[in-house]
């Protein structure tokens, strides 16, 4: 255990919404041998928020062992855990098996929130350093019904240090948990130096993706046919995913890494992008920067400069390149930037960047490396790609996939997509809202949407309804869909476009995160847009002049809660294809129920 010097504990007593006091006392639970740790608490930007400054001095320069800070407090009003990690647990966990928010440069985000059953923030903690390997974890102490919260720094070997400084942001202010999360994002961006990459307008427009539609079986004439149909339905860009660089259709990675065009599939990429541009669509292309398959020239060149290998059937299949070697970074950056320039690409889908990490079999030393930290080297590589590509195309689009979502990595990507969840509408809705609440100004995209073309339009619509608070990516073959499916797509993309300001500029609130969100709503300039996934009234606020509510409940009704004094309003009901099926006027007070079909839409306007 390390020594804890002056200020070894920090104590604060911010008030909660209910007026009670919550004592937050920090202690050093574990530290590197001989370390001097100083904890200093300061007032945060608002009442109920404290900033715990952490300073660590080691006896010598070294890769530090994990250091842990701990606090314990009564589990009063605590109901669930919120984190932005893909498919993260939401239950409270036990102190001997905590729910963990793990983070490093290209994985996760250093934030952890405890939420009440009513959606109040009970305890939100976030770390200023989004590049260090860290864990924020909580669990219930069974014997006392208290929460044990532990912050772990240097959770995994990373880089040599002798001194370290960071700040832990702690909010026990009560209020809505969404506002607490927005406060952290604002702090990261304004106070911690994590200004996100600029978001061009194209990043906020619906996109067509080839992945679920084609997988690796790409053909230029079919891509063009689908792009024409997708553009007519309201999609403004296409992501050409994995398959363009390999003659395989087996969904493996043993041949990638040289990033040369497979001309048997696509004879001329520039000709294809030129034709797509004529349609008024932008083109993004898939790359996996860490990968060099065993059948690639890159693997033969860099086999001794790799972090590890992906295995398949017990044999080496794909090298994970080590970005600490300058020639590795040059190879990856040069090939990607060359593609942007020669093929006139509008954007990049950079995949698997979370694989840049130390592994047990990673070689320990090599004098040819010019950097010691894999995380820092990965950041240098991404910065190089972005800077050089943006010199060619200033409005460059770059997609990252969950879990590379944190404030540090978002400086190099402006589209943050939900992790792969084919046809899992529930996961898309939960993860999309998670990302909206934690990714600030970045464009949050749904996972690619697909459904069976013989399904009912109302059932297929559930995929789009799950993604209405994100930028939808659609990956069904448009020309193979029945007409009512195409009408459904046009209806919901047009609906999102009409209420774009409310959806993307209004503050987003989402009830019951522990249940994957039951009602989500956002309002801007009096325009309220909401989706209900359970039969629960949507509140008509004092500022609301018009409301649009989408029925994702699976039932045949929606409810609005109006002020008691009554609200004179006109209402209309539409089915999932945009056909008006009912309308009327009335004066409403309290909870009013409307007959709205499955996947239908209710609009109400003040008179």
Protein Blocks (a to p, Z undefined) as FASTA:
>chain_A
ZZdeehiaccdddddfkopacddddddfbdcehiacdddddddfbehiacdddddddfbd
cddddddddddddfehiabdcdfbehiafbebjaklccdddddfkgcjdddddddfkopa
fbdcddfblkbccdddddddfklopacddddehkbcfbdcfbdcddddddfegpafklmm
mmmmmmmmmmnopaccdddfklmpccddfklmnmmmccfklmmmmmmmmmmnopabdcdd
ehjlpcbfnhpaklgonopacfklmmblmlmmmmmmmnopacdddddfkbccfkbfklmm
mmmmcfbdcdeehiafbdcddfkbmklmmmmmmmmmmmmmmnopabdcdehklmgccdfk
lcfbdfkbcbfblklmmmmmmmmmmmmmmmmmmmbccddddfbfbfklmmmccbdcdddd
ehilmlmmmmmmmmmmmnojaccddddddddfkbcfklmmmmmmmmmmpccdddbdfklp
cfklmmmmmmmmmmmmmmmmmmmmmccddehklnopjbdcddeehiacdddfbdcddddd
fklcbdcdddfkopabdcddddfkopadddddddfkopafbdcddddehjadddddehia
cddddZZ
